[in-house]
Amino acid sequence: MANLTVRKATTANPDAVIDFYARMIDEMAGTDFDVLWKHDVHPSHAFLRESVEHGYLYLGIAEDGNIASALVVDRTPADGYQQVPWRVTVTDGEAGIVHAVATLPAYHGNGFARELMEAAIATSRAEGLKALRLDTFVDNVRSHGLYEKLGFTNVGTFPVFYDDLGTVQLDMFELPL
């Protein structure tokens, strides 16, 4: 397994983050693992910049110095999260919401997504969050396996609204911290 350095993105590198997600969209389009994201729609440049500014965006830096993987853990659930029967009771801001988990195809198979998620889990615990929550497409079996190995529980399929997708049925996962 290759080495990965995980750190939070800094305000000095928001363009590198935007470039990473643009590459991700381009390189995954039309493959079996197409993320179905669109340039500056999901994830939007504004969302990425805001995530960097608030310290919510994690980067996985490969040995070659390039961004290999990234994800966001913010505190803003999408419309529809409130109807999910979560197992952990929280007040506003006590649950982290994982978004935009991505690893460039050149780095697949190295365990980078798992390593990045493990770092986000550890940091979320240290920051006092009570749970991590996320959603994923129902047919994204690959991510389901990763999240379950990390201890997340699939709490069911529910309609969730995103500006770029509309209302879609998504599998909802939760990890008590």
N, C-alpha and C positions, 0 to 999 in steps of 0.2 A: 504494500500500500504506500502510495506517495504521501509526502508530508503536506499539511495544510496549515497555514497560519490564519486564525480567525480573529477578527477585530471589528469594532464598529467603524462605519464609514465616518469620515470627517468632512467638515464643510469645505476643505481644500480639494475634495475629489468628487463633487456631484456629477460632473460631466463624464468621468470615468464610469460611474454607476449607470448613467443613462446609456452610454456606449455599450456597457456589458449587456443590459437588457435588450438593446437593439440587436446585438449579435445573437442573443438567445432566441429572439423571435425569428430572425432570418435563418439561423442554422437548424431550428426545429420545425420550421414550416414544411408541411407535406410529408413528414416522417411519421412513424408509428407513435412517436412521443410528442407530436405537435401540441404545444401548450395553448393554441388558439388565441394567443394574445395579439394585440395590434399596436403598432408604433404610436406612442403618445396618447393612446387610449387606455390600454391596460398593459402594464402599469403606466400611468401618465407621468410625464416629466414633472408636473407639479407635485404629485404624490411622492415620487422618488426624492425630489429636492426637500420636501417637507419632512420625509422620513429621515433623511440625512441630518437636517437641521435639529431635529428633536432627539437624535441619538437612537433611532429605532432600526436603522439599517445595518445589518451584519454582512461582512465580506469574508469570503474564504479566499485567501491568496495562496496560489500554488507556488511550488519551488522555483518556477520560472519567473516569478514576480508578477504574473498576470492574475486578474480576478477570475477565479474558476467557478465560484458559486456565490450566491447572495440570497438574502431573505429579509423580510421586515417583520418586526414584532411591535405593533402599536397597541393602542388601547381603544380603538374605534371599531366596534362590530358593525357589520352590514345590516341593513333592514332585513329582518327575518331571524336574526340570532335570538331575539327576545322570545320567540315561540318555541325554541328548542328546550327540551327537558334536561338541562345541564345537571350534572351530578354534584357540582360544587356551587354553593350559593356565594355570590359575590355582589359587591356594590360597584357602582361606576368606577372604572379605573383599576379594579383589582384583578381583572383577567387580561392577559395579553392575547392579541389576535395575530396569528401568523399569516402573512401574505407573501405572495410572489416568490415562492421557493424555487430556485433555479440553479442548475449546473450546466455549463456549456458542454456540448457533446464530446469535445476533445478530452474532457476530464471524467466522463462517465466511467463507472466501474472501479473508482478509487475510494469509494466510501465518503466522498466529500459532502454530500447532502446530509448524511447521518452525522458526520463530525460537526458540521455547521449547526444542525438542529440541536445536538448535544450541548454546544456552547450557548446557544440561545436559551435552552432550558435552564442551564446552570446560572446564567446571568439573570434570567427572569426570577428564579428562586431568590438569588441574592438581592434583587431589587424589591422583594416582598410581595410579588404577585402570588395569587392563590391558585391560578389555573392558567393553562394555555389552551386556546381554542383555535380551530381552523376549519376550513371547508375545502372540499375538492370535488372534482367531477366524479360522478358515480362510476364511470368506466375507467377511471385512472387507477387501475389495480396496482401498478408499480408504486405509486405514492402511498396507497393504503397499507401495503406491506411494510414500508419504511415507518410510517407513523405508528402502526401496531407494535413493531419491534421496539420502538422507543417508549412504549407504555401508554400511548393514546388509546382511548376507547371510541369506537364508532357508535355514536348515540342515535344514529338514524339518518334518513333522508328527508330534507325539508326544503321548501321554497325560500330562496334568498334573492334579494334584489341588489344588482350592481348596475351603475349607470351605463356601462359599456355592454352588458349582457342582457339587461332586463331581468325578469324573474326567472330563475332556473332552479331545478331540483339538484341539490348538492348533498353529499355525504358530510356530516358534521362530526368532528373529532374533538375530544377533550382530554387533557392531561392534568390531573390534580398536582399541585406543587407543594 
